[in-house]
Amino acid sequence: MNDLLRPTLFQQALGAAFFNLPAPVRQLHAVRGSARYAGIASVERGRNPLARLCARIGGLPTMAQITENTGLFESALAKFRMSADDVIPLFNKRVDWDPKARILTDQYSPANLLNSR
């Protein structure tokens, strides 16, 4: 079968529901191979067990991948008089926060508004 006719991984996973997604989301997940995008995005991880499992399996990028990708941001970093060499040491996978600490939320989060009663 021609690769262009073969469904992408997302199309296979979602089946017909894939075509009910908003057009920008379909375009993003219809890419074969690699692609680069520019702009602002907000990504929120799903809370259901399957989403958590996928996130665990996918894992975090390696330091080699982070190092390679920071080059893509050189022009943006230059605006702040920084380079990739300044940023890379800031990345780590070490858990350096108190896991028993209260979750940080803003004052108008639903959890805080409900707890203020």
N, C-alpha and C positions, 0 to 999 in steps of 0.2 A: 504494500500500500504506500502511496505517495506520502511523505512526511507532512505535507501541508494539509492533507485530508485526515491524518491521524489525530485523534483528540489529545489535547494536552493533559497533563496530570490533573489539573483542576477540573477540566471538563469531564474526565473519567470519574473523579471522586464525587462531583456534584450532579452528574447526569443532566437531565433536562433543566434542573433548577439553575444551572450555570447561566442559562440564557435569560433568566429573570433578574440577574444581577444588574446594577446600574452599568451603563456603557463604559465609563472609565474603569470600573473594577474588572469588567470582562476583558478590556484591552490590556490591562496590567497583567492579568493571569492567563492570557492567550499567547504570551510570548514563548517562542521556542528558542532555546539557547540563552544567551545573556543579553541584558539590555541595561541602559543607563537612563535615569530620569532626573530632572531637576525640578525643584519646587519644595513645598512644605507638605508634610504628611503627618497624620496622627494614626498610630497603630495601637490597637488595644488587644491584648491577648484574651482569647475566650476563656470562660471559667468552667466549661463543662469538662468532664474527665478526658474525653478524646482530644480536646484542644490542649490540655495540660500534658498529655502523653506525647503529642506531636511536638510541643515545645521542648520537652525533655529530650526526645530523640534528636531533634534538630540541633539543640545545644547552642552555645555561644560561638562566635567566630574565633579562630585561632589567632594568636598574636601575629603570625605571618600574614593572615588575611587582613587583620587590622592595619598592619604596617603597609601592605600593598594598597589598601583602599584610602589611606590618609593622603596619598598623592593626589587623589581626585579632588581634595578640598584645599589644595595649596593656595589657590587664588582667593578663596573665601577667608582662609586663615591669615593671609597677608594683610587683609584689611584691619586686623587686630595686632599687626606686627608680630605674628607667630608663624611657625612653620610646623610641618608634620613632626619634626624632631622634638619640638616643644610639647606636642600633644601626646605622642605615643607613650611616654612614661606615665601618663595619667591613667591609662587603662590597666585594669587588673581583674582577676576573677576571684580574688580573695574576699570572703565575707568579712567586712570590717565594720559592721554595725551590730548593735545589740538585737538579736532576733526576738527578745522578750519585750522590747520597747513598744510603746503604744504606736500604732500606725499614724504617720504624719498625714494630716488632712487640712484643708483650708477651713476657715471659720464658717463658710456657708455650705460645706458638704452636707449631704443628707444625714450622715451619721452624727455630725455635731449638732445639727438642728434638732434631730430627734432626741438626743441626749440632754439637751438644754431644758427640757420640760420638767 
